[in-house]
Amino acid sequence: MSSFRVVIGISGASGALIPLRIMRLLAETGSVETHVVVSPSAERTLAHEVGADGMEQVRQVAHRIYRPDDIGAAIASGSFRTEGMIIAPCSMRTLAAVSAGTSDNLLLRAADVHLKERRKLVLLARETPLHLGHLRNMCAVTEMGGIIMPPVPAFYHRPKTVEDIVDHLAARAVDQLQLPIVSRTREWDPDRG
């Protein structure tokens, strides 16, 4: 039986490998139940970036998948206790909607619930370059208690493959939830490099 619940929102921005790795990391703990909502744009991005079986890969690691139009799902209520939510990748449209408090689909409603309940909400905001509207939306979500974590790779661990980069980003996102599980992120050690 799982001890913790985490909501994963997948929106249509580029970076479809990241939420898959996040879900796999959480599944490997054996103690985290994932509740996943995938936007229609994200389904298309998964197919393009991961392959035709992108959604099947999500189904294999998710404990529960919800339709975006299922506004009455468990994750739409503050009474459904979670340790947090990660939106990865988070499109600028999704960021803007979270910033405005728009809840016209389940992904946005779940994000709004996490903010109102003062639970962790981590957004891997994916776009570059950023214009002032993007930055203001990031500030607004931060002021509401959300964590903006653009998937910017670190190089101190000397990644050799794209998978190394994705693994590090996924581990950092999971670390933001501060779950009492072993972190997969290697800490910086100036003596070791």
PyMOL CGO cylinders between C-alpha atoms (Angstrom):
from pymol import cmd
from pymol.cgo import CYLINDER

trace = [
    CYLINDER, 0.00, 0.00, 0.00, 1.26, 3.46, -0.92, 0.3, 1, 1, 1, 1, 1, 1,
    CYLINDER, 1.26, 3.46, -0.92, 2.04, 5.94, 1.84, 0.3, 1, 1, 1, 1, 1, 1,
    CYLINDER, 2.04, 5.94, 1.84, 2.04, 9.09, -0.28, 0.3, 1, 1, 1, 1, 1, 1,
    CYLINDER, 2.04, 9.09, -0.28, 0.02, 10.58, -3.13, 0.3, 1, 1, 1, 1, 1, 1,
    CYLINDER, 0.02, 10.58, -3.13, 1.42, 12.88, -5.79, 0.3, 1, 1, 1, 1, 1, 1,
    CYLINDER, 1.42, 12.88, -5.79, -0.51, 14.47, -8.65, 0.3, 1, 1, 1, 1, 1, 1,
    CYLINDER, -0.51, 14.47, -8.65, 1.27, 14.73, -11.99, 0.3, 1, 1, 1, 1, 1, 1,
    CYLINDER, 1.27, 14.73, -11.99, -0.04, 17.12, -14.61, 0.3, 1, 1, 1, 1, 1, 1,
    CYLINDER, -0.04, 17.12, -14.61, 1.32, 16.83, -18.13, 0.3, 1, 1, 1, 1, 1, 1,
    CYLINDER, 1.32, 16.83, -18.13, 0.68, 19.75, -20.46, 0.3, 1, 1, 1, 1, 1, 1,
    CYLINDER, 0.68, 19.75, -20.46, 1.57, 20.14, -24.12, 0.3, 1, 1, 1, 1, 1, 1,
    CYLINDER, 1.57, 20.14, -24.12, 4.98, 21.79, -23.93, 0.3, 1, 1, 1, 1, 1, 1,
    CYLINDER, 4.98, 21.79, -23.93, 8.12, 20.07, -25.16, 0.3, 1, 1, 1, 1, 1, 1,
    CYLINDER, 8.12, 20.07, -25.16, 9.82, 17.81, -22.63, 0.3, 1, 1, 1, 1, 1, 1,
    CYLINDER, 9.82, 17.81, -22.63, 7.56, 14.75, -22.56, 0.3, 1, 1, 1, 1, 1, 1,
    CYLINDER, 7.56, 14.75, -22.56, 10.36, 12.51, -21.28, 0.3, 1, 1, 1, 1, 1, 1,
    CYLINDER, 10.36, 12.51, -21.28, 10.51, 14.43, -18.00, 0.3, 1, 1, 1, 1, 1, 1,
    CYLINDER, 10.51, 14.43, -18.00, 7.10, 13.46, -16.53, 0.3, 1, 1, 1, 1, 1, 1,
    CYLINDER, 7.10, 13.46, -16.53, 7.68, 9.84, -17.54, 0.3, 1, 1, 1, 1, 1, 1,
    CYLINDER, 7.68, 9.84, -17.54, 10.94, 9.81, -15.61, 0.3, 1, 1, 1, 1, 1, 1,
    CYLINDER, 10.94, 9.81, -15.61, 9.33, 11.58, -12.64, 0.3, 1, 1, 1, 1, 1, 1,
    CYLINDER, 9.33, 11.58, -12.64, 6.62, 8.90, -12.50, 0.3, 1, 1, 1, 1, 1, 1,
    CYLINDER, 6.62, 8.90, -12.50, 9.19, 6.13, -12.77, 0.3, 1, 1, 1, 1, 1, 1,
    CYLINDER, 9.19, 6.13, -12.77, 11.26, 7.62, -9.94, 0.3, 1, 1, 1, 1, 1, 1,
    CYLINDER, 11.26, 7.62, -9.94, 8.18, 7.82, -7.75, 0.3, 1, 1, 1, 1, 1, 1,
    CYLINDER, 8.18, 7.82, -7.75, 7.12, 4.28, -8.69, 0.3, 1, 1, 1, 1, 1, 1,
    CYLINDER, 7.12, 4.28, -8.69, 10.58, 2.93, -7.81, 0.3, 1, 1, 1, 1, 1, 1,
    CYLINDER, 10.58, 2.93, -7.81, 10.10, 4.08, -4.21, 0.3, 1, 1, 1, 1, 1, 1,
    CYLINDER, 10.10, 4.08, -4.21, 7.21, 1.66, -3.79, 0.3, 1, 1, 1, 1, 1, 1,
    CYLINDER, 7.21, 1.66, -3.79, 5.54, 4.17, -1.48, 0.3, 1, 1, 1, 1, 1, 1,
    CYLINDER, 5.54, 4.17, -1.48, 4.17, 6.86, -3.81, 0.3, 1, 1, 1, 1, 1, 1,
    CYLINDER, 4.17, 6.86, -3.81, 0.84, 6.64, -5.61, 0.3, 1, 1, 1, 1, 1, 1,
    CYLINDER, 0.84, 6.64, -5.61, 0.68, 8.84, -8.73, 0.3, 1, 1, 1, 1, 1, 1,
    CYLINDER, 0.68, 8.84, -8.73, -2.53, 10.47, -9.95, 0.3, 1, 1, 1, 1, 1, 1,
    CYLINDER, -2.53, 10.47, -9.95, -2.05, 11.74, -13.49, 0.3, 1, 1, 1, 1, 1, 1,
    CYLINDER, -2.05, 11.74, -13.49, -3.94, 14.09, -15.79, 0.3, 1, 1, 1, 1, 1, 1,
    CYLINDER, -3.94, 14.09, -15.79, -2.74, 14.56, -19.37, 0.3, 1, 1, 1, 1, 1, 1,
    CYLINDER, -2.74, 14.56, -19.37, -3.92, 17.43, -21.55, 0.3, 1, 1, 1, 1, 1, 1,
    CYLINDER, -3.92, 17.43, -21.55, -4.91, 16.71, -25.18, 0.3, 1, 1, 1, 1, 1, 1,
    CYLINDER, -4.91, 16.71, -25.18, -1.88, 18.74, -26.33, 0.3, 1, 1, 1, 1, 1, 1,
    CYLINDER, -1.88, 18.74, -26.33, 0.34, 16.63, -24.09, 0.3, 1, 1, 1, 1, 1, 1,
    CYLINDER, 0.34, 16.63, -24.09, -0.95, 13.44, -25.71, 0.3, 1, 1, 1, 1, 1, 1,
    CYLINDER, -0.95, 13.44, -25.71, 0.17, 14.83, -29.05, 0.3, 1, 1, 1, 1, 1, 1,
    CYLINDER, 0.17, 14.83, -29.05, 3.57, 15.88, -27.65, 0.3, 1, 1, 1, 1, 1, 1,
    CYLINDER, 3.57, 15.88, -27.65, 4.06, 12.45, -26.04, 0.3, 1, 1, 1, 1, 1, 1,
    CYLINDER, 4.06, 12.45, -26.04, 3.39, 10.79, -29.40, 0.3, 1, 1, 1, 1, 1, 1,
    CYLINDER, 3.39, 10.79, -29.40, 5.81, 13.13, -31.17, 0.3, 1, 1, 1, 1, 1, 1,
    CYLINDER, 5.81, 13.13, -31.17, 8.66, 13.10, -28.62, 0.3, 1, 1, 1, 1, 1, 1,
    CYLINDER, 8.66, 13.10, -28.62, 8.34, 9.65, -27.04, 0.3, 1, 1, 1, 1, 1, 1,
    CYLINDER, 8.34, 9.65, -27.04, 6.65, 7.68, -29.81, 0.3, 1, 1, 1, 1, 1, 1,
    CYLINDER, 6.65, 7.68, -29.81, 3.26, 6.24, -30.68, 0.3, 1, 1, 1, 1, 1, 1,
    CYLINDER, 3.26, 6.24, -30.68, 3.27, 4.39, -27.35, 0.3, 1, 1, 1, 1, 1, 1,
    CYLINDER, 3.27, 4.39, -27.35, 3.76, 7.57, -25.28, 0.3, 1, 1, 1, 1, 1, 1,
    CYLINDER, 3.76, 7.57, -25.28, 0.38, 7.35, -23.57, 0.3, 1, 1, 1, 1, 1, 1,
    CYLINDER, 0.38, 7.35, -23.57, 0.85, 3.62, -23.04, 0.3, 1, 1, 1, 1, 1, 1,
    CYLINDER, 0.85, 3.62, -23.04, 4.09, 4.38, -21.20, 0.3, 1, 1, 1, 1, 1, 1,
    CYLINDER, 4.09, 4.38, -21.20, 2.16, 6.81, -18.98, 0.3, 1, 1, 1, 1, 1, 1,
    CYLINDER, 2.16, 6.81, -18.98, -0.47, 4.12, -18.30, 0.3, 1, 1, 1, 1, 1, 1,
    CYLINDER, -0.47, 4.12, -18.30, 2.23, 1.62, -17.31, 0.3, 1, 1, 1, 1, 1, 1,
    CYLINDER, 2.23, 1.62, -17.31, 3.62, 3.79, -14.49, 0.3, 1, 1, 1, 1, 1, 1,
    CYLINDER, 3.62, 3.79, -14.49, 0.61, 5.82, -13.31, 0.3, 1, 1, 1, 1, 1, 1,
    CYLINDER, 0.61, 5.82, -13.31, -1.58, 4.49, -10.53, 0.3, 1, 1, 1, 1, 1, 1,
    CYLINDER, -1.58, 4.49, -10.53, -4.58, 6.42, -11.82, 0.3, 1, 1, 1, 1, 1, 1,
    CYLINDER, -4.58, 6.42, -11.82, -5.13, 8.51, -14.95, 0.3, 1, 1, 1, 1, 1, 1,
    CYLINDER, -5.13, 8.51, -14.95, -7.93, 11.07, -15.15, 0.3, 1, 1, 1, 1, 1, 1,
    CYLINDER, -7.93, 11.07, -15.15, -9.54, 12.67, -18.18, 0.3, 1, 1, 1, 1, 1, 1,
    CYLINDER, -9.54, 12.67, -18.18, -8.95, 16.44, -18.40, 0.3, 1, 1, 1, 1, 1, 1,
    CYLINDER, -8.95, 16.44, -18.40, -12.72, 17.03, -18.56, 0.3, 1, 1, 1, 1, 1, 1,
    CYLINDER, -12.72, 17.03, -18.56, -13.39, 15.00, -15.36, 0.3, 1, 1, 1, 1, 1, 1,
    CYLINDER, -13.39, 15.00, -15.36, -13.78, 18.10, -13.22, 0.3, 1, 1, 1, 1, 1, 1,
    CYLINDER, -13.78, 18.10, -13.22, -15.43, 16.02, -10.49, 0.3, 1, 1, 1, 1, 1, 1,
    CYLINDER, -15.43, 16.02, -10.49, -12.46, 13.67, -10.04, 0.3, 1, 1, 1, 1, 1, 1,
    CYLINDER, -12.46, 13.67, -10.04, -10.93, 13.09, -6.61, 0.3, 1, 1, 1, 1, 1, 1,
    CYLINDER, -10.93, 13.09, -6.61, -7.92, 15.34, -7.38, 0.3, 1, 1, 1, 1, 1, 1,
    CYLINDER, -7.92, 15.34, -7.38, -10.33, 18.26, -7.95, 0.3, 1, 1, 1, 1, 1, 1,
    CYLINDER, -10.33, 18.26, -7.95, -11.07, 18.37, -4.23, 0.3, 1, 1, 1, 1, 1, 1,
    CYLINDER, -11.07, 18.37, -4.23, -9.01, 19.71, -1.36, 0.3, 1, 1, 1, 1, 1, 1,
    CYLINDER, -9.01, 19.71, -1.36, -10.27, 16.81, 0.75, 0.3, 1, 1, 1, 1, 1, 1,
    CYLINDER, -10.27, 16.81, 0.75, -8.16, 14.45, -1.41, 0.3, 1, 1, 1, 1, 1, 1,
    CYLINDER, -8.16, 14.45, -1.41, -4.88, 14.73, 0.46, 0.3, 1, 1, 1, 1, 1, 1,
    CYLINDER, -4.88, 14.73, 0.46, -1.63, 14.73, -1.47, 0.3, 1, 1, 1, 1, 1, 1,
    CYLINDER, -1.63, 14.73, -1.47, 2.00, 15.55, -0.82, 0.3, 1, 1, 1, 1, 1, 1,
    CYLINDER, 2.00, 15.55, -0.82, 2.01, 17.84, -3.83, 0.3, 1, 1, 1, 1, 1, 1,
    CYLINDER, 2.01, 17.84, -3.83, 1.65, 18.24, -7.56, 0.3, 1, 1, 1, 1, 1, 1,
    CYLINDER, 1.65, 18.24, -7.56, 4.16, 18.54, -10.36, 0.3, 1, 1, 1, 1, 1, 1,
    CYLINDER, 4.16, 18.54, -10.36, 3.22, 19.91, -13.77, 0.3, 1, 1, 1, 1, 1, 1,
    CYLINDER, 3.22, 19.91, -13.77, 5.87, 18.72, -16.17, 0.3, 1, 1, 1, 1, 1, 1,
    CYLINDER, 5.87, 18.72, -16.17, 6.29, 20.10, -18.67, 0.3, 1, 1, 1, 1, 1, 1,
    CYLINDER, 6.29, 20.10, -18.67, 4.24, 23.19, -17.96, 0.3, 1, 1, 1, 1, 1, 1,
    CYLINDER, 4.24, 23.19, -17.96, 3.29, 25.12, -21.08, 0.3, 1, 1, 1, 1, 1, 1,
    CYLINDER, 3.29, 25.12, -21.08, 3.04, 28.89, -20.96, 0.3, 1, 1, 1, 1, 1, 1,
    CYLINDER, 3.04, 28.89, -20.96, -0.71, 28.54, -21.53, 0.3, 1, 1, 1, 1, 1, 1,
    CYLINDER, -0.71, 28.54, -21.53, -0.99, 26.31, -18.46, 0.3, 1, 1, 1, 1, 1, 1,
    CYLINDER, -0.99, 26.31, -18.46, 1.22, 28.68, -16.45, 0.3, 1, 1, 1, 1, 1, 1,
    CYLINDER, 1.22, 28.68, -16.45, -0.98, 31.64, -17.45, 0.3, 1, 1, 1, 1, 1, 1,
    CYLINDER, -0.98, 31.64, -17.45, -4.15, 29.76, -16.50, 0.3, 1, 1, 1, 1, 1, 1,
    CYLINDER, -4.15, 29.76, -16.50, -2.70, 28.74, -13.10, 0.3, 1, 1, 1, 1, 1, 1,
    CYLINDER, -2.70, 28.74, -13.10, -1.60, 32.34, -12.57, 0.3, 1, 1, 1, 1, 1, 1,
    CYLINDER, -1.60, 32.34, -12.57, -5.12, 33.61, -13.33, 0.3, 1, 1, 1, 1, 1, 1,
    CYLINDER, -5.12, 33.61, -13.33, -6.80, 30.96, -11.18, 0.3, 1, 1, 1, 1, 1, 1,
    CYLINDER, -6.80, 30.96, -11.18, -8.64, 29.55, -14.18, 0.3, 1, 1, 1, 1, 1, 1,
    CYLINDER, -8.64, 29.55, -14.18, -9.96, 26.06, -13.47, 0.3, 1, 1, 1, 1, 1, 1,
    CYLINDER, -9.96, 26.06, -13.47, -11.75, 25.04, -16.66, 0.3, 1, 1, 1, 1, 1, 1,
    CYLINDER, -11.75, 25.04, -16.66, -10.17, 21.58, -16.82, 0.3, 1, 1, 1, 1, 1, 1,
    CYLINDER, -10.17, 21.58, -16.82, -8.96, 19.02, -14.29, 0.3, 1, 1, 1, 1, 1, 1,
    CYLINDER, -8.96, 19.02, -14.29, -5.26, 19.79, -14.66, 0.3, 1, 1, 1, 1, 1, 1,
    CYLINDER, -5.26, 19.79, -14.66, -5.89, 23.44, -13.82, 0.3, 1, 1, 1, 1, 1, 1,
    CYLINDER, -5.89, 23.44, -13.82, -8.40, 22.65, -11.08, 0.3, 1, 1, 1, 1, 1, 1,
    CYLINDER, -8.40, 22.65, -11.08, -5.92, 20.27, -9.39, 0.3, 1, 1, 1, 1, 1, 1,
    CYLINDER, -5.92, 20.27, -9.39, -3.22, 22.97, -9.55, 0.3, 1, 1, 1, 1, 1, 1,
    CYLINDER, -3.22, 22.97, -9.55, -5.64, 25.51, -8.05, 0.3, 1, 1, 1, 1, 1, 1,
    CYLINDER, -5.64, 25.51, -8.05, -6.53, 23.07, -5.26, 0.3, 1, 1, 1, 1, 1, 1,
    CYLINDER, -6.53, 23.07, -5.26, -2.84, 22.64, -4.40, 0.3, 1, 1, 1, 1, 1, 1,
    CYLINDER, -2.84, 22.64, -4.40, -2.38, 26.39, -4.16, 0.3, 1, 1, 1, 1, 1, 1,
    CYLINDER, -2.38, 26.39, -4.16, -5.50, 26.98, -2.07, 0.3, 1, 1, 1, 1, 1, 1,
    CYLINDER, -5.50, 26.98, -2.07, -4.64, 24.11, 0.27, 0.3, 1, 1, 1, 1, 1, 1,
    CYLINDER, -4.64, 24.11, 0.27, -1.05, 25.42, 0.59, 0.3, 1, 1, 1, 1, 1, 1,
    CYLINDER, -1.05, 25.42, 0.59, 0.40, 22.19, -0.78, 0.3, 1, 1, 1, 1, 1, 1,
    CYLINDER, 0.40, 22.19, -0.78, 3.49, 21.97, -2.95, 0.3, 1, 1, 1, 1, 1, 1,
    CYLINDER, 3.49, 21.97, -2.95, 2.90, 22.87, -6.59, 0.3, 1, 1, 1, 1, 1, 1,
    CYLINDER, 2.90, 22.87, -6.59, 5.96, 22.57, -8.83, 0.3, 1, 1, 1, 1, 1, 1,
    CYLINDER, 5.96, 22.57, -8.83, 5.76, 23.87, -12.40, 0.3, 1, 1, 1, 1, 1, 1,
    CYLINDER, 5.76, 23.87, -12.40, 8.48, 22.89, -14.85, 0.3, 1, 1, 1, 1, 1, 1,
    CYLINDER, 8.48, 22.89, -14.85, 7.73, 25.92, -17.02, 0.3, 1, 1, 1, 1, 1, 1,
    CYLINDER, 7.73, 25.92, -17.02, 8.95, 25.21, -20.51, 0.3, 1, 1, 1, 1, 1, 1,
    CYLINDER, 8.95, 25.21, -20.51, 9.59, 28.03, -22.98, 0.3, 1, 1, 1, 1, 1, 1,
    CYLINDER, 9.59, 28.03, -22.98, 12.49, 30.15, -24.14, 0.3, 1, 1, 1, 1, 1, 1,
    CYLINDER, 12.49, 30.15, -24.14, 13.08, 33.00, -24.56, 0.3, 1, 1, 1, 1, 1, 1,
    CYLINDER, 13.08, 33.00, -24.56, 10.62, 34.47, -22.08, 0.3, 1, 1, 1, 1, 1, 1,
    CYLINDER, 10.62, 34.47, -22.08, 8.67, 37.68, -22.55, 0.3, 1, 1, 1, 1, 1, 1,
    CYLINDER, 8.67, 37.68, -22.55, 7.42, 39.93, -19.76, 0.3, 1, 1, 1, 1, 1, 1,
    CYLINDER, 7.42, 39.93, -19.76, 4.00, 38.23, -19.63, 0.3, 1, 1, 1, 1, 1, 1,
    CYLINDER, 4.00, 38.23, -19.63, 5.65, 34.85, -18.97, 0.3, 1, 1, 1, 1, 1, 1,
    CYLINDER, 5.65, 34.85, -18.97, 7.80, 36.36, -16.22, 0.3, 1, 1, 1, 1, 1, 1,
    CYLINDER, 7.80, 36.36, -16.22, 4.82, 38.11, -14.60, 0.3, 1, 1, 1, 1, 1, 1,
    CYLINDER, 4.82, 38.11, -14.60, 2.86, 34.85, -14.60, 0.3, 1, 1, 1, 1, 1, 1,
    CYLINDER, 2.86, 34.85, -14.60, 5.82, 33.13, -12.95, 0.3, 1, 1, 1, 1, 1, 1,
    CYLINDER, 5.82, 33.13, -12.95, 5.96, 35.87, -10.31, 0.3, 1, 1, 1, 1, 1, 1,
    CYLINDER, 5.96, 35.87, -10.31, 2.21, 35.59, -9.66, 0.3, 1, 1, 1, 1, 1, 1,
    CYLINDER, 2.21, 35.59, -9.66, 2.35, 31.81, -9.20, 0.3, 1, 1, 1, 1, 1, 1,
    CYLINDER, 2.35, 31.81, -9.20, 5.39, 32.18, -6.93, 0.3, 1, 1, 1, 1, 1, 1,
    CYLINDER, 5.39, 32.18, -6.93, 3.55, 34.79, -4.84, 0.3, 1, 1, 1, 1, 1, 1,
    CYLINDER, 3.55, 34.79, -4.84, 0.66, 32.31, -4.51, 0.3, 1, 1, 1, 1, 1, 1,
    CYLINDER, 0.66, 32.31, -4.51, 3.04, 29.68, -3.15, 0.3, 1, 1, 1, 1, 1, 1,
    CYLINDER, 3.04, 29.68, -3.15, 3.93, 27.73, -6.29, 0.3, 1, 1, 1, 1, 1, 1,
    CYLINDER, 3.93, 27.73, -6.29, 7.45, 26.72, -7.22, 0.3, 1, 1, 1, 1, 1, 1,
    CYLINDER, 7.45, 26.72, -7.22, 8.64, 27.63, -10.71, 0.3, 1, 1, 1, 1, 1, 1,
    CYLINDER, 8.64, 27.63, -10.71, 11.33, 25.23, -11.86, 0.3, 1, 1, 1, 1, 1, 1,
    CYLINDER, 11.33, 25.23, -11.86, 12.24, 25.64, -15.52, 0.3, 1, 1, 1, 1, 1, 1,
    CYLINDER, 12.24, 25.64, -15.52, 13.84, 22.42, -16.74, 0.3, 1, 1, 1, 1, 1, 1,
    CYLINDER, 13.84, 22.42, -16.74, 17.28, 23.98, -17.06, 0.3, 1, 1, 1, 1, 1, 1,
    CYLINDER, 17.28, 23.98, -17.06, 19.98, 21.31, -17.06, 0.3, 1, 1, 1, 1, 1, 1,
    CYLINDER, 19.98, 21.31, -17.06, 22.85, 21.35, -14.60, 0.3, 1, 1, 1, 1, 1, 1,
    CYLINDER, 22.85, 21.35, -14.60, 26.25, 20.33, -15.88, 0.3, 1, 1, 1, 1, 1, 1,
    CYLINDER, 26.25, 20.33, -15.88, 28.24, 19.89, -12.67, 0.3, 1, 1, 1, 1, 1, 1,
    CYLINDER, 28.24, 19.89, -12.67, 27.38, 16.19, -12.66, 0.3, 1, 1, 1, 1, 1, 1,
    CYLINDER, 27.38, 16.19, -12.66, 28.81, 15.93, -16.21, 0.3, 1, 1, 1, 1, 1, 1,
    CYLINDER, 28.81, 15.93, -16.21, 25.88, 14.39, -18.08, 0.3, 1, 1, 1, 1, 1, 1,
    CYLINDER, 25.88, 14.39, -18.08, 26.84, 12.23, -21.02, 0.3, 1, 1, 1, 1, 1, 1,
    CYLINDER, 26.84, 12.23, -21.02, 23.40, 11.58, -22.50, 0.3, 1, 1, 1, 1, 1, 1,
    CYLINDER, 23.40, 11.58, -22.50, 20.00, 13.21, -22.81, 0.3, 1, 1, 1, 1, 1, 1,
    CYLINDER, 20.00, 13.21, -22.81, 18.79, 10.56, -20.35, 0.3, 1, 1, 1, 1, 1, 1,
    CYLINDER, 18.79, 10.56, -20.35, 21.34, 11.80, -17.79, 0.3, 1, 1, 1, 1, 1, 1,
    CYLINDER, 21.34, 11.80, -17.79, 19.93, 15.31, -18.13, 0.3, 1, 1, 1, 1, 1, 1,
    CYLINDER, 19.93, 15.31, -18.13, 16.31, 14.12, -17.90, 0.3, 1, 1, 1, 1, 1, 1,
    CYLINDER, 16.31, 14.12, -17.90, 17.13, 11.95, -14.87, 0.3, 1, 1, 1, 1, 1, 1,
    CYLINDER, 17.13, 11.95, -14.87, 18.66, 14.92, -13.06, 0.3, 1, 1, 1, 1, 1, 1,
    CYLINDER, 18.66, 14.92, -13.06, 15.73, 17.24, -13.87, 0.3, 1, 1, 1, 1, 1, 1,
    CYLINDER, 15.73, 17.24, -13.87, 13.20, 14.62, -12.74, 0.3, 1, 1, 1, 1, 1, 1,
    CYLINDER, 13.20, 14.62, -12.74, 15.06, 13.98, -9.49, 0.3, 1, 1, 1, 1, 1, 1,
    CYLINDER, 15.06, 13.98, -9.49, 15.26, 17.72, -8.76, 0.3, 1, 1, 1, 1, 1, 1,
    CYLINDER, 15.26, 17.72, -8.76, 11.51, 18.09, -9.36, 0.3, 1, 1, 1, 1, 1, 1,
    CYLINDER, 11.51, 18.09, -9.36, 10.74, 15.18, -7.01, 0.3, 1, 1, 1, 1, 1, 1,
    CYLINDER, 10.74, 15.18, -7.01, 13.12, 16.68, -4.42, 0.3, 1, 1, 1, 1, 1, 1,
    CYLINDER, 13.12, 16.68, -4.42, 10.98, 19.85, -4.40, 0.3, 1, 1, 1, 1, 1, 1,
    CYLINDER, 10.98, 19.85, -4.40, 8.13, 17.87, -2.85, 0.3, 1, 1, 1, 1, 1, 1,
    CYLINDER, 8.13, 17.87, -2.85, 10.36, 17.09, 0.15, 0.3, 1, 1, 1, 1, 1, 1,
    CYLINDER, 10.36, 17.09, 0.15, 9.06, 13.54, 0.45, 0.3, 1, 1, 1, 1, 1, 1,
    CYLINDER, 9.06, 13.54, 0.45, 10.73, 11.44, 3.14, 0.3, 1, 1, 1, 1, 1, 1,
    CYLINDER, 10.73, 11.44, 3.14, 12.29, 9.18, 0.51, 0.3, 1, 1, 1, 1, 1, 1,
    CYLINDER, 12.29, 9.18, 0.51, 15.86, 8.87, -0.65, 0.3, 1, 1, 1, 1, 1, 1,
    CYLINDER, 15.86, 8.87, -0.65, 16.84, 11.69, -3.00, 0.3, 1, 1, 1, 1, 1, 1,
    CYLINDER, 16.84, 11.69, -3.00, 18.27, 10.74, -6.38, 0.3, 1, 1, 1, 1, 1, 1,
    CYLINDER, 18.27, 10.74, -6.38, 19.97, 14.10, -6.83, 0.3, 1, 1, 1, 1, 1, 1,
    CYLINDER, 19.97, 14.10, -6.83, 23.70, 14.10, -6.30, 0.3, 1, 1, 1, 1, 1, 1,
    CYLINDER, 23.70, 14.10, -6.30, 24.61, 17.02, -4.10, 0.3, 1, 1, 1, 1, 1, 1,
    CYLINDER, 24.61, 17.02, -4.10, 27.26, 19.44, -5.26, 0.3, 1, 1, 1, 1, 1, 1,
    CYLINDER, 27.26, 19.44, -5.26, 30.60, 18.75, -3.69, 0.3, 1, 1, 1, 1, 1, 1,
    CYLINDER, 30.60, 18.75, -3.69, 33.24, 21.35, -4.62, 0.3, 1, 1, 1, 1, 1, 1,
    CYLINDER, 33.24, 21.35, -4.62, 36.03, 18.93, -3.64, 0.3, 1, 1, 1, 1, 1, 1,
    CYLINDER, 36.03, 18.93, -3.64, 34.69, 16.17, -5.89, 0.3, 1, 1, 1, 1, 1, 1,
    CYLINDER, 34.69, 16.17, -5.89, 33.35, 18.24, -8.76, 0.3, 1, 1, 1, 1, 1, 1,
]
cmd.load_cgo(trace, "trace")
